[in-house]
Amino acid sequence: MFGNKSNRGDQTVVDTLIGPQVVIRGDLVFSGGLYIEGRIHGKVIAEDGSPAIVTLAEQGRIEGEVRAPVVIINGQLDGDVHATERVELAAKARVQGNVHYQVVEMSAGAQLTGRLIHATAAAALPAPGEEIGPRGVALAAVNG
């Protein structure tokens, strides 16, 4: 539980623990390490510019959007995920919503009902009226 190893080799620090008997109704803004064993009915949002990791334990549940640099899910999430660095979907993860990611790791057994959307994919789509040229560069439409 505490001291899980991440892919970068550093330890995950838990600054805030939401225990299994806790139910939060409303949005939660945090920084640092947040470990959730209880239930949250609302958004879970990391403070802008802060290094933050949210971990949803196997028995934890979130009904709302999650926004953080690193998101680790092993419980039930009903809502979209926006991770600016990394998303890990562990074996017991059950996600109903879209996952916006930079890097994703998905273990066997994890379930996702929604879409995986890479962070650069949305930016790479051409605007209406543009064409894609060589090397994926958007070209402005020329009326002529």
C-alpha positions as CSV (number, residue, x, y, z in Angstrom):
1,M,0.0,0.0,0.0
2,F,2.4,2.7,1.1
3,G,5.7,2.9,-0.6
4,N,4.6,1.5,-3.9
5,K,7.3,1.7,-6.5
6,S,6.7,3.6,-9.7
7,N,8.3,3.2,-13.1
8,R,10.8,5.9,-12.4
9,G,12.2,4.0,-9.4
10,D,11.2,6.6,-6.8
11,Q,8.8,5.8,-4.0
12,T,5.3,7.0,-4.0
13,V,4.7,9.3,-1.0
14,V,1.2,9.3,0.6
15,D,0.4,12.7,2.0
16,T,-3.3,12.2,2.3
17,L,-5.2,8.9,3.0
18,I,-8.9,8.6,2.5
19,G,-9.8,5.5,4.5
20,P,-12.3,2.8,3.5
21,Q,-15.1,4.2,5.8
22,V,-14.9,7.8,4.4
23,V,-17.4,9.2,1.9
24,I,-16.7,12.6,0.4
25,R,-19.4,14.5,-1.4
26,G,-17.9,17.4,-3.3
27,D,-14.8,18.3,-5.2
28,L,-11.4,17.5,-3.8
29,V,-8.3,19.6,-4.6
30,F,-4.9,18.2,-3.5
31,S,-1.2,18.2,-4.0
32,G,1.4,15.5,-3.2
33,G,0.3,11.9,-2.9
34,L,-3.4,11.1,-2.4
35,Y,-4.4,7.5,-1.6
36,I,-8.1,6.7,-1.8
37,E,-9.7,3.6,-0.2
38,G,-13.1,5.2,0.4
39,R,-15.6,6.9,-1.9
40,I,-15.6,10.3,-3.5
41,H,-18.7,11.8,-5.3
42,G,-17.1,14.7,-7.1
43,K,-14.0,15.8,-9.0
44,V,-10.5,14.9,-7.8
45,I,-8.2,17.7,-9.0
46,A,-4.4,18.2,-8.4
47,E,-3.4,21.8,-7.8
48,D,-1.9,23.4,-11.0
49,G,1.8,23.0,-11.3
50,S,2.2,20.7,-8.2
51,P,3.7,17.3,-8.4
52,A,0.8,15.1,-7.6
53,I,-0.1,11.4,-7.7
54,V,-3.6,10.0,-7.0
55,T,-4.0,6.3,-6.3
56,L,-7.4,4.7,-6.2
57,A,-7.2,1.5,-4.2
58,E,-9.0,-1.7,-5.1
59,Q,-11.9,-1.0,-2.7
60,G,-12.0,2.7,-3.5
61,R,-14.5,4.4,-5.8
62,I,-14.7,7.8,-7.5
63,E,-17.8,9.1,-9.2
64,G,-16.4,12.2,-11.0
65,E,-13.6,13.5,-13.1
66,V,-9.9,13.0,-12.1
67,R,-7.1,15.5,-13.1
68,A,-3.5,14.9,-12.0
69,P,-0.1,14.4,-13.4
70,V,0.0,10.7,-12.4
71,V,-3.1,8.6,-11.9
72,I,-3.0,5.0,-10.6
73,I,-6.3,3.1,-10.7
74,N,-7.1,-0.2,-9.1
75,G,-10.7,0.5,-8.1
76,Q,-13.9,1.8,-9.7
77,L,-13.9,5.1,-11.5
78,D,-17.0,6.5,-13.2
79,G,-15.7,9.6,-15.0
80,D,-13.0,10.9,-17.3
81,V,-9.3,10.8,-16.4
82,H,-6.9,13.6,-17.5
83,A,-3.2,12.7,-16.7
84,T,-0.5,15.0,-17.9
85,E,2.2,12.4,-17.3
86,R,1.1,8.8,-16.7
87,V,-1.9,6.6,-16.1
88,E,-1.7,3.1,-14.7
89,L,-4.7,0.8,-14.9
90,A,-4.0,-2.0,-12.5
91,A,-5.6,-5.5,-12.7
92,K,-8.7,-4.6,-10.7
93,A,-9.3,-1.3,-12.4
94,R,-12.9,-0.6,-13.6
95,V,-13.1,2.6,-15.5
96,Q,-16.2,4.0,-17.2
97,G,-15.1,7.1,-19.0
98,N,-12.4,8.4,-21.3
99,V,-8.7,8.3,-20.3
100,H,-6.6,11.2,-21.6
101,Y,-2.9,10.3,-21.1
102,Q,0.7,11.0,-22.1
103,V,1.9,7.5,-21.1
104,V,-0.5,4.6,-20.2
105,E,0.2,1.2,-18.6
106,M,-2.6,-1.3,-18.5
107,S,-2.4,-4.6,-16.6
108,A,-4.2,-7.8,-17.6
109,G,-7.7,-7.8,-16.1
110,A,-8.2,-4.0,-16.1
111,Q,-11.5,-2.9,-17.7
112,L,-12.1,0.3,-19.6
113,T,-15.5,1.3,-21.0
114,G,-14.5,4.5,-22.9
115,R,-11.7,5.7,-25.1
116,L,-7.9,6.0,-24.6
117,I,-7.0,9.5,-25.9
118,H,-3.3,10.4,-26.3
119,A,-2.5,13.9,-25.2
120,T,-1.0,14.9,-28.6
121,A,-3.8,13.2,-30.6
122,A,-6.4,15.9,-29.9
123,A,-3.8,18.6,-30.8
124,A,-2.8,16.8,-34.0
125,L,-6.3,16.8,-35.5
126,P,-6.8,19.3,-38.3
127,A,-9.2,22.1,-37.9
128,P,-12.2,22.1,-40.1
129,G,-11.1,23.2,-43.6
130,E,-7.5,22.0,-43.2
131,E,-5.8,19.1,-44.9
132,I,-3.0,17.0,-43.6
133,G,0.2,17.3,-45.6
134,P,3.5,15.4,-45.5
135,R,4.8,14.3,-42.1
136,G,1.4,15.0,-40.5
137,V,1.6,18.8,-40.8
138,A,-1.8,20.5,-41.1
139,L,-2.1,22.6,-44.2
140,A,-4.5,25.6,-44.5
141,A,-7.2,25.1,-47.1
142,V,-6.6,27.3,-50.2
143,N,-9.6,28.7,-51.9
144,G,-8.7,29.4,-55.4
